[in-house]
Amino acid sequence: MRGAERAQILRHFYPTRGFHYAVIAEHGGYLRKACSYLCASHVGTGVVQDPTFLDPMQHYEDLYREYFDLYCSTPIPAEGVESASEHAFVAAAQAPAHRMAMDNPQPATERAASQT
């Protein structure tokens, strides 16, 4: 994401901060999360040697990616106007399959088998 669209999204998430501060804050958050993920994956898969350790994390990432795509799929609306992405997100979150996936996480092998 670049240009005016990037500035608009950053303004949405950091409404009281300037563009440069928002970019620095977002990058700092990304670095902290990336380091946390690297440490957790090393401990879970390298030290503990649990092959299913990352399954719940990967499932969460898939659900969060879908949520964020829906949330940002339409331009940020004008003040006081609901966006189409809000309606899409609420509908998706209330769908039985999504609700069940969020309430009952399964290992990736079980998810793949249940989707076929």
Backbone hydrogen bonds in HBPLUS format (Angstrom, degrees):
<---DONOR---> <-ACCEPTOR-->    atom                        ^
c    i                          cat <-CA-CA->   ^        H-A-AA   ^      H-
h    n   atom  resd res      DA  || num        DHA   H-A  angle D-A-AA Bond
n    s   type  num  typ     dist DA aas  dist angle  dist       angle   num
A0007-ALA N   A0003-GLY O   3.07 MM   4  6.42 162.5  2.10 153.3 158.4     1
A0008-GLN N   A0004-ALA O   2.88 MM   4  6.05 152.0  1.96 146.3 154.0     2
A0009-ILE N   A0005-GLU O   3.01 MM   4  6.27 158.9  2.06 148.9 153.8     3
A0010-LEU N   A0006-ARG O   2.96 MM   4  6.18 166.8  1.97 155.4 159.1     4
A0011-ARG N   A0007-ALA O   2.91 MM   4  6.04 152.4  1.98 142.6 150.6     5
A0012-HIS N   A0008-GLN O   2.97 MM   4  6.21 142.5  2.12 139.4 149.7     6
A0012-HIS N   A0009-ILE O   3.07 MM   3  4.98 119.6  2.45  91.6 107.0     7
A0013-PHE N   A0009-ILE O   3.06 MM   4  6.42 155.1  2.12 152.1 157.4     8
A0014-TYR N   A0010-LEU O   2.77 MM   4  5.75 143.7  1.90 148.2 158.6     9
A0017-ARG N   A0014-TYR O   3.24 MM   3  5.47 166.6  2.26 113.3 117.2    10
A0022-ALA N   A0018-GLY O   2.92 MM   4  6.11 157.8  1.97 153.7 160.8    11
A0023-VAL N   A0019-PHE O   2.96 MM   4  6.24 156.2  2.02 154.4 160.2    12
A0024-ILE N   A0020-HIS O   3.06 MM   4  6.29 164.0  2.09 149.5 153.6    13
A0025-ALA N   A0021-TYR O   2.81 MM   4  5.99 162.5  1.84 152.5 157.9    14
A0026-GLU N   A0022-ALA O   2.88 MM   4  5.97 159.7  1.92 146.5 152.4    15
A0027-HIS N   A0023-VAL O   2.93 MM   4  6.08 158.4  1.98 147.3 153.4    16
A0028-GLY N   A0024-ILE O   2.91 MM   4  6.09 157.4  1.96 148.0 154.4    17
A0029-GLY N   A0025-ALA O   3.00 MM   4  6.23 156.0  2.05 146.8 153.0    18
A0030-TYR N   A0026-GLU O   2.95 MM   4  6.20 154.9  2.01 145.4 152.6    19
A0031-LEU N   A0027-HIS O   2.92 MM   4  6.21 161.4  1.95 153.1 157.2    20
A0032-ARG N   A0028-GLY O   3.06 MM   4  6.29 161.4  2.09 149.3 153.9    21
A0033-LYS N   A0029-GLY O   3.02 MM   4  6.20 163.0  2.05 150.7 155.3    22
A0034-ALA N   A0030-TYR O   2.84 MM   4  6.01 159.9  1.88 153.9 160.0    23
A0035-CYS N   A0031-LEU O   2.98 MM   4  6.11 162.7  2.01 148.9 153.2    24
A0036-SER N   A0032-ARG O   3.02 MM   4  6.16 156.2  2.07 144.1 151.0    25
A0037-TYR N   A0033-LYS O   2.93 MM   4  6.12 158.8  1.98 148.3 153.8    26
A0038-LEU N   A0034-ALA O   2.95 MM   4  6.19 161.4  1.98 149.4 154.4    27
A0039-CYS N   A0035-CYS O   2.99 MM   4  6.18 162.4  2.02 150.0 154.4    28
A0040-ALA N   A0036-SER O   2.91 MM   4  6.07 167.3  1.92 151.9 155.9    29
A0041-SER N   A0037-TYR O   2.86 MM   4  5.97 165.0  1.88 153.7 158.0    30
A0042-HIS N   A0038-LEU O   3.01 MM   4  6.10 151.5  2.09 141.2 149.1    31
A0043-VAL N   A0039-CYS O   2.96 MM   4  6.20 166.1  1.98 154.9 158.1    32
A0044-GLY N   A0040-ALA O   2.87 MM   4  5.96 171.1  1.87 154.3 157.3    33
A0045-THR N   A0041-SER O   2.88 MM   4  5.68 162.2  1.92 141.0 146.9    34
A0046-GLY N   A0042-HIS O   2.76 MM   4  4.87 136.2  1.95 122.9 137.2    35
A0047-VAL N   A0042-HIS O   3.02 MM   5  6.52 146.0  2.14 149.0 158.5    36
A0048-VAL N   A0043-VAL O   2.87 MM   5  6.06 166.8  1.88 166.3 169.3    37
A0050-ASP N   A0044-GLY O   3.04 MM   6  5.94 173.0  2.04 158.5 159.3    38
A0053-PHE N   A0050-ASP O   3.16 MM   3  5.32 167.1  2.18 114.0 116.7    39
A0055-ASP N   A0052-THR O   3.21 MM   3  5.39 152.3  2.29 106.2 114.3    40
A0058-GLN N   A0054-LEU O   2.87 MM   4  6.10 161.2  1.91 162.6 167.9    41
A0059-HIS N   A0055-ASP O   2.96 MM   4  6.16 157.4  2.01 154.4 160.7    42
A0060-TYR N   A0056-PRO O   2.91 MM   4  6.09 158.9  1.95 146.0 151.8    43
A0061-GLU N   A0057-MET O   2.88 MM   4  6.12 157.6  1.93 148.7 155.0    44
A0062-ASP N   A0058-GLN O   3.01 MM   4  6.26 154.9  2.07 144.2 150.3    45
A0063-LEU N   A0059-HIS O   3.01 MM   4  6.33 164.8  2.03 153.8 157.3    46
A0064-TYR N   A0060-TYR O   2.79 MM   4  5.97 163.4  1.82 155.9 161.0    47
A0065-ARG N   A0061-GLU O   2.82 MM   4  5.90 158.9  1.87 148.3 154.2    48
A0066-GLU N   A0062-ASP O   3.07 MM   4  6.26 160.1  2.11 146.7 151.7    49
A0067-TYR N   A0063-LEU O   2.94 MM   4  6.19 159.1  1.99 147.2 153.4    50
A0068-PHE N   A0064-TYR O   2.81 MM   4  6.01 169.1  1.82 156.4 158.9    51
A0069-ASP N   A0065-ARG O   2.88 MM   4  6.01 157.4  1.93 148.2 154.6    52
A0070-LEU N   A0066-GLU O   3.02 MM   4  6.23 158.4  2.06 146.4 152.1    53
A0071-TYR N   A0067-TYR O   2.83 MM   4  6.08 160.2  1.87 152.8 159.2    54
A0072-CYS N   A0068-PHE O   2.93 MM   4  6.04 156.8  1.98 148.8 153.7    55
A0073-SER N   A0070-LEU O   3.35 MM   3  5.05 164.4  2.37  98.4 102.8    56
A0081-VAL N   A0078-ALA O   3.06 MM   3  5.62 159.1  2.10 144.7 142.9    57
A0086-GLU N   A0083-SER O   3.23 MM   3  5.48 133.2  2.47 100.0 110.8    58
A0088-ALA N   A0084-ALA O   2.98 MM   4  6.27 160.0  2.02 150.8 156.9    59
A0089-PHE N   A0085-SER O   2.80 MM   4  5.92 159.5  1.84 147.9 153.4    60
A0090-VAL N   A0086-GLU O   3.00 MM   4  6.17 168.2  2.01 150.9 154.0    61
A0091-ALA N   A0087-HIS O   3.00 MM   4  6.15 162.9  2.03 148.2 153.2    62
A0092-ALA N   A0088-ALA O   2.90 MM   4  6.08 159.5  1.94 148.7 154.5    63
A0093-ALA N   A0089-PHE O   2.79 MM   4  5.94 164.5  1.81 157.2 161.6    64
A0094-GLN N   A0090-VAL O   3.02 MM   4  6.08 141.0  2.18 141.5 151.2    65
A0095-ALA N   A0092-ALA O   3.18 MM   3  5.13 147.6  2.29  97.1 106.7    66
A0099-ARG N   A0095-ALA O   2.97 MM   4  6.15 170.1  1.98 165.3 168.6    67
A0100-MET N   A0096-PRO O   2.91 MM   4  5.98 161.3  1.95 148.9 154.0    68
A0101-ALA N   A0097-ALA O   2.98 MM   4  6.11 154.7  2.04 141.3 148.6    69
A0102-MET N   A0098-HIS O   2.93 MM   4  6.15 154.2  2.00 151.2 157.4    70
A0103-ASP N   A0099-ARG O   2.97 MM   4  6.12 153.0  2.04 145.8 153.5    71
A0104-ASN N   A0100-MET O   2.81 MM   4  5.72 146.0  1.93 148.8 156.6    72
A0110-GLU N   A0107-PRO O   3.05 MM   3  5.44 122.3  2.39 107.8 121.3    73
A0111-ARG N   A0107-PRO O   3.03 MM   4  6.35 157.7  2.08 154.0 161.2    74
A0112-ALA N   A0108-ALA O   2.91 MM   4  6.07 165.9  1.93 154.2 157.3    75
A0113-ALA N   A0109-THR O   3.15 MM   4  6.27 155.7  2.21 139.3 145.7    76
A0114-SER N   A0110-GLU O   2.95 MM   4  6.11 152.5  2.02 146.7 154.1    77
A0115-GLN N   A0111-ARG O   3.05 MM   4  6.21 130.6  2.30 144.3 156.5    78
